[in-house]
Amino acid sequence: MKYFISEFKYVFNELLHNEEVQDEFYDDIKTNGYCVIKDFLTKDQCETYRQLIDDGIEKYESVADDEKSDYRIFGIDRLIPEIRNVFARPVLEGLYKKYVDRNQLNSFIMANRVTPKPGNLGSGGGWHRDSINRRQLKFIVYLSDVGSVNGNFQYMPKSHRVWDKLGQNRSLKKGLSEYRYSQEDIDTLVKNGNRVDELTGSQGTLIVADTSGIHRGKPIVEGVRYAMTNYMFDHKIPVHIENLLLK
């Protein structure tokens, strides 16, 4: 029931929304769960942000995965003024307000640098959903060129839709609240007619994704992948994430 209560709220919000959005981006998100916006940042901007991330990892408290492949700074925008307005664009504001919530937004920016390490699971620690009974948008901008060996974002189209969430977990004999998936689970879903999209792009490429759909950062094999992600919530930031934020 909680799946549908949340969805009614979002549908009602869409009906009330009277601000303009770029329809092609919004339609892509509604249909597949994501859209891609090229040339969101310039190469010079990306170079500046990469340096700020390198400096920040050395200077501020950062979080690393077990393999020391993925270094993250949660809330980097709170201490580095140059980063605060990276995602402050009317087109993105409109997408969030129409797709998620017109009135409530709690957000922060996470910056990360990912390098190849044996056994790395990729950014995010493998296949998962960020939430399962509500929509959740994230804005992810590549700050380096990202190909299929550089830890690109992978997404299962349509897995963000209510009936697909229910059907996919049931087909895998998972509880309806489970949000982590093994590679075997993904292979089973693909055999059942789903697919995985490889979202590669040059530096400056922006991905807008409903991360209630199944996704991951692909395990990195070559190079260094830099990115910044705008986390956004239509409720309070969860405590386990709030505790990671720079003060």
PyMOL commands that set and color helices and strands:
alter all, ss='L'
color gray80, all
select helices_A, chain A and resi 2-16+23-32+43-59+76-78+81-83+90-99+162-171+183-191+239-242
alter helices_A, ss='H'
color red, helices_A
select strands_A, chain A and resi 34-37+63-64+70-74+106-114+137-142+153-155+197-199+206-210+215-217+225-233
alter strands_A, ss='S'
color yellow, strands_A
deselect
rebuild
show_as cartoon
